[in-house]
Every structure is written in structure tokens, then in C-alpha cells.
Amino acid sequence: MEWIKKLKTSVTTAVQAGAETVATAGDDELGREDLLRDACDGILKLKRFGARGKEVFPPGVVIHVTARGGSLESLRRFVVDPQFERDLDAMLRNRLVEPGLLPARKYDVQAGDLNRVSVEDDTMGVQAQFVIEGGDKDGDVHLVALSAREWRLGRGRWHQESGDDQRVANDVILTETLPWISRAAAVIERKGAFLEVVSRQQKDFLVVVKADGAKIRPHLTASGRAPVAVGDRLEFHDGASGLLTLRVDKLP
């Protein structure tokens, strides 16, 4: 019947409009828990249902935050804190029937007259690139596609964890010839707004050099992984003078 069709159309339009913005108005400052809750609500409104009713999300989202001056710096600290992202992940998964791949996230925090959080699809796509320095693949560039959730790094085509395993390919071939680069050297994983690297067969001979010069050996951390951001670089060593670097660069 025609009135039913119109009703369905109006409901669909309202749901789509509601997915665009979650606002927190009022006189109070926007705090950490407020931001977690509003970001979670906004992301969940972008949820769709795929095959067999599975909950799916767009590849990435942008979380826009506006706040008055009193809370602006605190909010900027929150969104660069990996623990904030872990808490948001946990909150999202607790509210999903079948948690799957959550969207990549990035934040835009600006000053404004009202406290406001809005979440929308990320239409920009690629935000960074991996660039190899050294060896026979020197200068090779790999775009950090928004839809990708992990990148396997190693020597040659196959990410061989053991024996003649050729079921999984390397996404970034660091070299074809350097024998001290392991076939399954490492894996970079996307975690919400962050990237993390796990050293596999390269073990202690992988160092993350942060943009400020700090060094982290993922293999020696409690979690076995280390955060990676634009401006950082991954250094693969042979224990002596051999060095190959994978930079994480901002797109030119």
C-alpha cells in the first residue's frame, strides 16, 4: 500500500540523517566518558546489515569533535591515547551481536561554541604510505589503504611462518635478496585510529623509531607489539651493520 511505502521511506531517511550527527550540548565540559559514549553511539548508527544479517560498517569513519576552550586540550590528549581507542573498541563490541571488523577511525578536534560530536563515513581513503629505504626494493611505495586491516611484511612473495607454507602472501615485500630479512618478518595491524606492529620471525631485530627519536622493540614489550604512527619508521637489522627501513609517511 502507498502509505506504507511512504512511511518506510520517511523512517529510512530519519535513520540515515541520525547517523550523521550525535551532539552533546549544554554548559558542561565534554569529558572522556562523554566522548567515548557519543563516539560509540555515532559509529553504531552507521552500522548496516550484510549477508545473513551480519553487522557491517564502512571501512572508515571520521569523528568530528567541537568543544569550548576549557576542554579542548584534554580532548586532543584523549584521542591520541591508545587506551582511549581500546576502551572505545570494547564499548563497541559490547553493544554488537556479532562483533566483526570495526571501522578505521580518525579524529578531528576543533574549537567551537557548542560541545558536539559527529561521526560520518571517511571518504578520503588513503591517509599514509609505507616507503622502503635500502636493499633491492629501495624506493618502493605502498599506500595504506583505508579498507586494509593488516599488512604482512617480509622477504619474497610468501609470508612463510614455517616450512613451505605458501598460503599467505606478503602485502609488503621488503626485499627479494637480503637473507637476514625473514620471510614472515612482521605484521602491521590497524587498531581503530592507530597502527600497531608485531614482530614475527624478525624478533628482536625489528625496532620502531618514533618521530621524536624514541625506540621500541615490539618483541620485548609486554604485549609483543608497538604503536606506529605517521612519521615513525621501522628498522630491520641483521645484528651487525645491515639495515633496511620502512617509513610511515604522510601522503605528499
C-alpha positions, -999 to +999 in steps of 0.1 A: +000+000+000+012+035-008+010+049+027+032+020+040+058+028+013+058+065+023+062+055+060+092+032+052+108+060+032+104+085+059+118+062+086+148+053+064+155+090+058+153+097+095+177+069+104+202+080+077+201+116+090+206+104+126+237+085+116+254+117+106+255+135+139+255+130+176+255+162+196+263+169+232+250+204+240+248+222+274+271+241+297+292+212+310+326+204+296+329+174+272+348+148+292+364+115+283+334+094+291+311+117+272+334+114+241+335+077+244+298+074+246+290+098+218+316+084+195+303+049+202+267+059+195+277+077+163+296+048+149+268+023+158+243+045+138+264+038+107+260+001+111+244-018+083+234-054+078+252-075+052+248-111+041+229-133+066+222-103+088+259-098+097+266-063+111+289-044+089+304-009+089+320+014+064+358+009+060+365+041+080+349+069+099+358+104+109+348+115+144+344+153+144+346+169+178+340+206+186+343+219+221+347+251+240+382+261+251+381+246+286+381+210+274+398+213+240+433+203+250+421+174+272+400+161+243+431+162+220+450+142+245+423+116+248+421+109+211+459+102+207+459+078+237+458+042+226+440+033+258+411+055+247+409+036+215+410+003+233+381+014+256+361+026+225+367-008+209+355-026+240+324-004+243+315-010+206+320-048+208+298-050+240+269-035+220+272-057+189+255-090+184+283-103+162+315-082+165+334-082+133+357-057+116+352-023+132+359+008+110+392+025+110+389+058+128+404+092+128+396+123+148+391+160+140+391+181+172+383+218+168+372+247+189+335+257+187+307+274+206+290+241+215+302+207+226+294+185+197+304+150+184+295+139+149+305+107+131+305+103+093+319+080+067+356+086+058+355+093+021+392+103+019+405+068+017+443+066+018+460+087+045+496+075+045+521+054+027+549+029+035+582+037+018+611+012+017+647+025+022+676+002+014+680-031-003+668-041-037+633-026-031+646+008-022+620+035-031+590+011-033+558+028-021+528+010-007+496+030+000+480+025+034+445+018+021+416+026+044+400-008+037+430-028+047+432-042+083+467-057+082+498-057+062+522-087+062+559-078+058+587-100+048+612-113+022+598-126-010+563-133-021+551-156+007+547-149+043+561-182+054+556-188+091+571-223+087+584-248+061+570-245+026+538-227+036+526-207+006+490-199+016+495-163+027+513-136+006+533-107+019+515-074+014+548-055+015+578-073+000+607-057+018+633-075-003+639-104-026+675-109-018+686-099+017+688-132+036+686-116+071+651-103+064+627-131+075+600-143+051+574-136+078+592-107+094+564-087+109+527-078+107+512-043+109+477-042+121+451-014+122+436-008+156+409+018+154+427+051+150+462+035+153+485+011+136+504-015+156+533-037+146+540-072+158+575-087+152+572-122+140+603-141+127+624-109+128+620-110+166+644-087+184+659-074+151+630-050+145+630-016+161+603+011+159+618+045+158+592+071+168+591+106+152+606+120+184+636+096+183+623+072+210+630+035+202+607+005+209+615-032+203+580-048+198+593-082+206+604-071+241+571-053+251+546-069+274+521-072+246+546-081+219+535-052+198+542-014+194+522+015+181+531+030+148+521+064+135+528+087+106+564+100+109+577+068+125+599+042+109+605+005+112+642-006+112+650-042+103+686-052+114+709-082+109+726-078+143+756-061+127+757-034+100+728-045+079+698-021+079+666-018+059+639+008+069+602+010+063+590+046+067+554+056+075+550+088+056+522+113+052+509+114+016+527+142-003 
